[in-house]
Amino acid sequence: MRSRDGRELRSFSFEEEAPGQEVRAVERRVLLETLASRLPSNSISYLSRLRGLKKQGDGGTLLELDDGSKILAEIVIGCDGIRSPIAKWMGFSETKYVGHCAFRGLGHYPEGQPFKSKVNYIYGRGQRVGFVPVSPTNVYWFICFNSPSPGPRITDPSILKKEALNLIKGWPSELTDIIQNTPDDIIIKTPLVDRWLWPGFSPPASKGNVVVIGDAWHPMTPNLGQGACCALEDSVVLAGKLAGALSSGNEQMVERALREFGEERWGRVFPLTVRANFVGSLLQWKNPVVCGLRDNVMIPKLVRLGPFLEHTNFECELMESVVSS
Ligand SMILES: Cc1cc2nc3c(=O)[nH]c(=O)nc-3n(C[C@H](O)[C@H](O)[C@H](O)COP(=O)(O)OP(=O)(O)OC[C@H]3O[C@@H](n4cnc5c(N)ncnc54)[C@H](O)[C@@H]3O)c2cc1C
């Protein structure tokens, strides 16, 4: 961890400060291809954009796709991200912008990237940057910056790159190097949003045989690095619940399994959503006095990493039946 002038604030290894913890940086493409490779061929239908869905009673739920085709589904698992039409149909509110945006990209070094295998954070005022090697040739990076509004949607990738480089003028030069080595079309800008699942106000995760998981259900800011992790946990827990219910062949058991999934997972994902939001507000501080305290007292002396990372410990009790099927 460094300040924007390059001064080291803290450096640690997990073995020393948080035994049992680790960071795994995985490219989204690699993760998705790996998961997809475990499915029977033709079980994924790509470019099938969902337009909306209609409850059909006993026969299932009717999905209407953008190309006009329709699918009658026995179970619908909505894992369609923060703008999920399924969550909308179930009555979830729009996500809320939290006041900061992120640029992300993958620096590409065809001859091999020059960085040590460690996570780097650099803190400024109202802005922070991170980078971590994800493969022998690729380095993932992000810039998180305050912005009163999400701003206009920019589609020209060269403008995105220019904006990202402008934000880190005067910061350690390796950042400029990584961004310069990022192909234009790999840079994205994302307004950061979340949705708090207040009990009594937010709908349950399932309605009949339709359930939402991942960002479609619990969009959270990335400040704890847990959004995708929670989406993966969701899928393991849901698979466990469904395995038993499906083998019973009873429709009501399926609906019950989906309800139980929502009840069990709420206690995990709601507190993480709130905590990620608070951590983001603290890390995006702009006030120079507060930033001085953060850099000189909090980060070097107060933060205890073991307890801070406790939330990443999640035991997936994967049932044998799920593994074998
Ligand atoms: C800056 C940033 C950094 C992050 N860093 C981390 C991190 O370090 N660790 C971590 O765990 N998480 C991180 N996250 C969060 C993570 O990216 C998300 O939580 C994760 O991608 C959620 O996965 P998902 O499958 O639920 O949704 P998504 O990844 O959004 O996937 C949704 C899918 O649904 C498809 N879809 C959308 N609409 C439709 C439609 N109408 N019809 C059909 N398909 C549709 C989309 O094409 C997409 O394939 C970060 C997020 C951001 C913004």
The ligand as an ORCA input file, in Angstrom:
! r2SCAN-3c Opt
* xyz 0 1
  C     -14.775     -1.948    -10.583
  C     -15.252     -3.304    -10.130
  C     -14.369     -4.180     -9.512
  C     -14.799     -5.414     -9.036
  N     -13.905     -6.221     -8.383
  C     -14.331     -7.385     -7.844
  C     -13.433     -8.234     -7.122
  O     -12.246     -7.922     -6.957
  N     -13.913     -9.398     -6.612
  C     -15.216     -9.766     -6.745
  O     -15.595    -10.822     -6.251
  N     -16.091     -8.980     -7.433
  C     -15.695     -7.806     -7.971
  N     -16.576     -7.009     -8.662
  C     -17.996     -7.396     -8.758
  C     -18.245     -8.392     -9.853
  O     -17.830     -7.889    -11.106
  C     -19.741     -8.710     -9.902
  O     -20.246     -8.882     -8.609
  C     -19.982     -9.985    -10.692
  O     -19.617     -9.782    -12.041
  C     -21.441    -10.400    -10.604
  O     -21.621    -11.544    -11.395
  P     -23.042    -11.885    -11.998
  O     -22.842    -13.138    -12.778
  O     -24.076    -11.840    -10.933
  O     -23.381    -10.658    -12.986
  P     -22.592    -10.197    -14.290
  O     -21.160    -10.528    -14.194
  O     -22.985     -8.765    -14.490
  O     -23.214    -11.093    -15.441
  C     -24.544    -10.871    -15.867
  C     -24.721    -11.572    -17.203
  O     -26.086    -11.462    -17.591
  C     -26.132    -11.055    -18.953
  N     -27.377    -10.286    -19.154
  C     -27.674     -9.033    -18.736
  N     -28.903     -8.676    -19.155
  C     -29.402     -9.733    -19.837
  C     -30.621     -9.972    -20.521
  N     -31.596     -9.063    -20.580
  N     -30.799    -11.168    -21.134
  C     -29.825    -12.115    -21.101
  N     -28.636    -11.959    -20.468
  C     -28.429    -10.760    -19.848
  C     -24.888    -10.195    -19.163
  O     -24.544    -10.163    -20.530
  C     -23.875    -10.961    -18.326
  O     -23.289    -11.995    -19.044
  C     -16.155     -5.782     -9.191
  C     -17.054     -4.924     -9.856
  C     -16.612     -3.696    -10.313
  C     -17.602     -2.772    -10.985
*
